[in-house]
């Protein structure tokens, strides 16, 4: 035979479980009711009482200093994210700038190499470097022999 558990017993059991701490669910409340009274009550009724009791528990407000710190943290994180984004954009601009001018220099070098006079002048300069290097070596040998 179904036995109806009085509402005040359901509420008091629910409050006791919540006072003990931990997470109290509607199913946990029904298990406790069954353990204490040998009956669980109608599901809808027990869960409705459980929801009312759960809603009645007030969440303590966040202290003002914690709220201020959280706000300062949020502002600092936002500023850091903006600074990082700015730095990334600057880095990309610098990379594009370097690439642009490297390509310009390479293009000019290629145009210079394509000119026939460049080849002759380059050969002339290489010969001059070789001749001066040989003269320097001869001078060093002469100096080493005199000392």
Buried (B, 14 or more C-beta within 10 A) or exposed (E): EEEEBEEEEBBEBBBEBBEEEEEBEBEBBBEBBEEEBEBBBEEEEBBBBBEEBBEEEEEEEEEEEEEEEEEEEEEEEEEEEEEEEEEEEEEEEEEEEEEEEEEEEEEEEEEEEEEEEEEEEEEEEEEEEEEEEEEEEEEEEEEEEEE
